[in-house]
């Protein structure tokens, strides 16, 4: 019930895509936890949290107003370029969040980004490194959109837990070196399976 009240209370100040809203006692601030396929945009002082394996999170904000958001996405299969069937899912994830930032009052010329994730943690993807492909796509997309990447922590073999504070632009990242990865892998496999089915049905509205 508290989560529903929070969403209604701040209507007009944030764009929600099924996140888990809670109060983070460690940071003493309201928080939104994102799972694969979700995004969150806000004009409030809060923290956005996600755990990444091979998926990538783009943290994008207006460096003057503090309006910002985070997404959590992957691409479902082989990709031969930015216009491929696979790449359009990454493009959709980025475009959706950027459009919501602009509708909330952010200016495109003021946008800056930080990228996280893309770890090689998925079993069975030894030939095609899914994390590397996700990272490369995100970097190329932001470059084409002329959004400056001011920081990134990507690739390697570890999952990451990311805390993004849009109001200040600060990010805290924990590399989960000793974490049992089955839950992360299961979530990302499930998400990838959903978007493969959506692709066959011609539907890219994943959020």
C-alpha positions as CSV (number, residue, x, y, z in Angstrom):
1,X,0.0,0.0,0.0
2,X,2.8,2.4,0.8
3,X,4.3,1.9,-2.7
4,X,1.0,2.8,-4.3
5,X,0.7,5.9,-2.1
6,X,4.2,7.0,-3.0
7,X,3.5,6.7,-6.8
8,X,0.3,8.8,-6.5
9,X,2.0,11.4,-4.3
10,X,4.7,12.1,-6.8
11,X,2.7,11.8,-10.0
12,X,4.2,14.3,-12.5
13,X,7.6,14.1,-10.9
14,X,8.6,10.7,-12.1
15,X,8.0,8.0,-14.8
16,X,7.6,4.6,-13.4
17,X,8.0,1.2,-15.2
18,X,7.0,-1.4,-12.6
19,X,9.9,-0.8,-10.1
20,X,10.0,-1.8,-6.5
21,X,9.8,1.3,-4.4
22,X,11.2,1.2,-0.8
23,X,13.0,3.2,1.8
24,X,16.8,2.6,1.9
25,X,17.8,2.9,5.5
26,X,21.5,2.7,4.6
27,X,21.3,5.9,2.6
28,X,18.3,7.3,4.4
29,X,16.5,8.0,1.2
30,X,13.6,6.8,-1.0
31,X,14.7,4.2,-3.5
32,X,13.6,2.3,-6.6
33,X,14.9,-1.1,-7.5
34,X,15.0,-2.0,-11.2
35,X,14.9,-5.5,-12.6
36,X,15.8,-6.5,-16.2
37,X,13.6,-4.6,-18.7
38,X,12.7,-1.8,-16.3
39,X,13.5,1.9,-16.2
40,X,12.8,4.8,-13.9
41,X,13.0,8.5,-14.4
42,X,12.6,11.1,-11.6
43,X,13.0,14.7,-10.7
44,X,13.2,13.9,-7.0
45,X,16.2,13.3,-4.7
46,X,16.3,9.5,-4.5
47,X,18.4,6.5,-5.3
48,X,17.9,4.1,-8.2
49,X,19.3,0.6,-7.6
50,X,19.9,-2.4,-9.9
51,X,22.0,-5.6,-10.0
52,X,23.7,-6.3,-13.4
53,X,25.2,-9.4,-14.9
54,X,25.6,-9.2,-18.7
55,X,22.9,-6.5,-18.9
56,X,23.8,-2.9,-19.1
57,X,22.4,0.1,-17.1
58,X,22.6,3.6,-18.5
59,X,22.4,6.3,-15.9
60,X,21.5,9.5,-17.7
61,X,20.8,12.9,-16.2
62,X,20.5,16.6,-16.9
63,X,23.7,17.9,-15.3
64,X,22.0,21.2,-14.4
65,X,18.5,20.3,-13.3
66,X,19.3,16.9,-11.8
67,X,16.4,15.2,-13.6
68,X,17.7,11.7,-14.3
69,X,16.9,8.1,-14.8
70,X,18.3,4.6,-15.1
71,X,17.4,1.7,-17.4
72,X,18.4,-2.0,-17.3
73,X,18.5,-3.7,-20.7
74,X,20.0,-6.3,-23.0
75,X,19.7,-7.4,-26.6
76,X,18.2,-10.8,-27.2
77,X,20.3,-12.3,-29.9
78,X,22.9,-11.8,-32.7
79,X,23.3,-8.3,-34.0
80,X,25.0,-7.1,-37.2
81,X,24.5,-3.4,-36.7
82,X,22.5,-0.6,-35.1
83,X,19.5,-1.3,-37.3
84,X,19.3,-5.0,-36.8
85,X,16.3,-6.7,-35.2
86,X,18.3,-7.4,-32.1
87,X,19.7,-3.9,-31.7
88,X,16.3,-2.3,-31.8
89,X,15.6,-3.5,-28.3
90,X,18.6,-1.7,-27.0
91,X,17.6,1.4,-29.0
92,X,14.0,1.2,-27.6
93,X,15.3,1.0,-24.0
94,X,17.4,4.1,-24.5
95,X,14.9,6.1,-26.5
96,X,12.1,5.4,-24.1
97,X,14.1,6.7,-21.1
98,X,15.6,9.7,-23.0
99,X,12.1,10.8,-24.2
100,X,10.7,10.6,-20.6
101,X,13.7,12.7,-19.4
102,X,12.9,15.4,-22.0
103,X,9.2,15.3,-21.2
104,X,10.0,15.8,-17.6
105,X,12.0,19.0,-18.4
106,X,15.6,17.8,-19.0
107,X,17.4,19.4,-22.0
108,X,19.1,17.2,-24.5
109,X,22.1,19.5,-24.7
110,X,22.6,19.0,-20.9
111,X,22.4,15.2,-20.8
112,X,25.4,13.2,-19.6
113,X,25.6,9.4,-19.1
114,X,27.3,6.8,-16.9
115,X,27.4,3.2,-18.0
116,X,27.6,0.0,-15.9
117,X,27.4,-3.7,-16.3
118,X,28.2,-5.9,-19.3
119,X,30.0,-8.6,-17.3
120,X,30.7,-12.0,-18.9
121,X,28.7,-13.9,-16.3
122,X,26.3,-15.9,-18.4
123,X,27.1,-19.6,-18.9
124,X,26.8,-20.8,-22.4
125,X,27.8,-17.6,-24.1
126,X,31.5,-18.3,-24.6
127,X,31.6,-17.6,-28.3
128,X,29.5,-14.4,-28.3
129,X,30.1,-12.3,-25.2
130,X,26.7,-10.9,-24.5
131,X,28.0,-8.3,-22.0
132,X,30.6,-7.1,-24.5
133,X,27.9,-6.7,-27.1
134,X,25.6,-4.8,-24.8
135,X,28.3,-2.5,-23.7
136,X,29.4,-1.8,-27.3
137,X,25.9,-1.1,-28.3
138,X,25.3,1.4,-25.4
139,X,28.6,3.3,-26.1
140,X,27.8,3.6,-29.8
141,X,24.2,4.6,-29.2
142,X,25.1,7.4,-26.8
143,X,27.9,8.5,-29.1
144,X,25.5,8.7,-32.1
145,X,23.1,10.7,-29.9
146,X,25.9,13.0,-28.8
147,X,25.4,12.3,-25.1
148,X,28.7,12.4,-23.3
149,X,29.7,9.4,-21.3
150,X,31.4,10.9,-18.2
151,X,32.1,7.6,-16.5
152,X,31.7,3.8,-16.9
153,X,32.5,0.5,-15.2
154,X,31.8,-2.3,-17.7
155,X,32.9,-5.7,-18.9
156,X,35.1,-8.0,-16.7
157,X,33.5,-11.1,-15.2
158,X,31.7,-9.9,-12.1
159,X,28.1,-8.9,-11.5
160,X,27.6,-5.4,-10.1
161,X,25.2,-3.6,-7.8
162,X,24.7,0.0,-8.9
163,X,23.3,2.9,-6.8
164,X,22.6,6.0,-8.9
165,X,21.6,9.3,-7.3
166,X,20.2,11.4,-10.2
167,X,20.0,14.7,-8.2
168,X,23.7,14.8,-7.6
169,X,24.9,12.5,-10.4
170,X,26.8,10.3,-7.9
171,X,27.0,6.6,-8.4
172,X,28.2,3.8,-6.1
173,X,29.1,0.5,-7.6
174,X,29.8,-2.8,-5.8
175,X,31.4,-5.6,-7.7
176,X,29.8,-8.8,-6.4
177,X,32.9,-11.0,-6.5
178,X,31.7,-13.6,-4.0
179,X,28.0,-13.6,-4.9
180,X,26.2,-16.7,-6.0
181,X,25.2,-15.7,-9.5
182,X,22.3,-18.1,-10.3
183,X,19.6,-15.5,-9.5
184,X,21.1,-12.9,-11.7
185,X,21.6,-15.4,-14.5
186,X,18.0,-16.7,-14.2
187,X,16.6,-13.1,-14.3
188,X,18.6,-12.2,-17.4
189,X,17.8,-15.5,-19.2
190,X,14.1,-14.9,-18.4
191,X,14.2,-11.3,-19.7
192,X,16.0,-12.4,-22.9
193,X,13.4,-15.1,-23.5
194,X,10.6,-12.6,-23.1
195,X,12.0,-10.2,-25.7
196,X,12.7,-13.0,-28.1
197,X,9.0,-13.9,-27.9
198,X,8.1,-10.3,-28.3
199,X,10.3,-10.1,-31.4
200,X,8.4,-13.0,-33.0
201,X,5.1,-11.2,-32.3
202,X,6.4,-7.9,-33.6
203,X,6.1,-6.1,-30.2
204,X,8.9,-4.1,-28.7
205,X,7.0,-2.5,-25.8
206,X,8.9,-4.2,-23.0
207,X,8.6,-1.7,-20.2
